[in-house]
Every structure is written in C-alpha cells, then in structure tokens.
Amino acid sequence: MLYLTGPRQAGKTTLARAIASELDMGYLTLDDQAVLASAESD
C-alpha cells in the first residue's frame, strides 16, 4: 500500500498510475466508494 500526498494538480495520480502500470501492479483509489467501503470494513 502506498499513500501519496501533495498539492492539487502536481501529478500524483499520473505518477502512481504510471508506476503501477510499469510494475504490472493494480491501481485502486479510495475515491471509488466501493473500494473505500471495502477498505473501511477490512
């Protein structure tokens, strides 16, 4: 799990998606309500 923080419009999502893609990893965001609910209940 990686928590990436920084100012708005700094490229955090772009960076995270690019790294995940390059390393053949999944990318999930807690902005997705289903993912957030799953994380909260785990």
Residue frames as qw, qx, qy, qz and C-alpha x, y, z in Angstrom:
[[0.000, 0.891, 0.455, 0.000, 0.00, 0.00, 0.00],
 [0.414, 0.096, 0.025, 0.905, 1.21, 3.46, -0.85],
 [0.037, -0.875, -0.416, 0.244, -0.15, 6.73, 0.47],
 [0.457, 0.221, 0.221, 0.833, 0.83, 9.55, -1.88],
 [0.088, -0.865, -0.404, 0.284, 0.18, 13.12, -0.83],
 [0.383, -0.074, 0.210, 0.896, 0.92, 16.53, -2.27],
 [0.220, 0.421, 0.114, -0.873, -0.65, 19.68, -3.66],
 [0.661, 0.557, 0.442, -0.240, -3.50, 19.58, -6.16],
 [0.643, 0.764, -0.018, -0.060, -2.55, 19.21, -9.81],
 [0.243, -0.759, 0.587, 0.145, 1.01, 18.09, -9.01],
 [0.594, 0.410, -0.639, -0.267, 0.75, 14.81, -10.94],
 [0.421, -0.323, 0.771, -0.353, 0.26, 12.36, -8.04],
 [0.824, 0.239, 0.404, -0.318, -2.33, 10.23, -9.82],
 [0.676, 0.671, -0.283, -0.116, -0.42, 10.26, -13.08],
 [0.079, 0.616, -0.762, 0.186, 2.76, 9.17, -11.30],
 [0.563, -0.163, 0.726, -0.360, 1.02, 6.43, -9.31],
 [0.846, 0.396, 0.220, -0.279, -0.75, 5.02, -12.38],
 [0.540, 0.705, -0.458, -0.038, 2.45, 5.07, -14.44],
 [0.112, -0.503, 0.821, -0.246, 4.44, 3.24, -11.75],
 [0.704, 0.032, 0.606, -0.369, 1.67, 0.68, -11.22],
 [0.806, 0.544, -0.014, -0.233, 1.46, 0.05, -14.95],
 [0.364, 0.699, -0.613, 0.053, 5.23, -0.27, -15.37],
 [0.157, -0.359, 0.866, -0.312, 5.46, -2.73, -12.47],
 [0.473, -0.144, -0.779, -0.386, 2.37, -4.65, -13.63],
 [0.070, -0.197, -0.756, 0.620, 0.54, -3.79, -10.39],
 [0.062, -0.711, -0.676, -0.184, -3.06, -2.90, -9.71],
 [0.077, 0.162, -0.138, 0.974, -4.19, 0.66, -9.05],
 [0.264, -0.661, -0.701, -0.040, -7.06, 1.40, -6.67],
 [0.049, 0.350, -0.145, 0.924, -8.28, 4.72, -5.38],
 [0.077, -0.377, -0.771, 0.507, -10.29, 5.44, -2.26],
 [0.280, 0.205, -0.080, -0.934, -12.27, 7.93, -4.36],
 [0.508, -0.096, -0.731, -0.445, -14.19, 4.85, -5.56],
 [0.586, -0.408, 0.249, -0.654, -16.94, 4.32, -2.96],
 [0.969, -0.059, -0.193, -0.142, -16.88, 0.51, -3.30],
 [0.670, 0.303, -0.466, 0.492, -13.11, 0.42, -2.71],
 [0.111, -0.489, 0.390, -0.772, -13.44, 2.83, 0.23],
 [0.795, -0.324, 0.071, -0.507, -16.19, 0.71, 1.82],
 [0.939, 0.076, -0.318, 0.108, -14.11, -2.44, 1.38],
 [0.440, 0.403, -0.475, 0.647, -11.06, -0.79, 2.95],
 [0.355, -0.478, 0.296, -0.747, -13.11, 0.51, 5.89],
 [0.890, -0.238, 0.026, -0.388, -14.59, -2.91, 6.61],
 [0.835, 0.261, -0.436, 0.211, -11.30, -4.79, 6.31]]
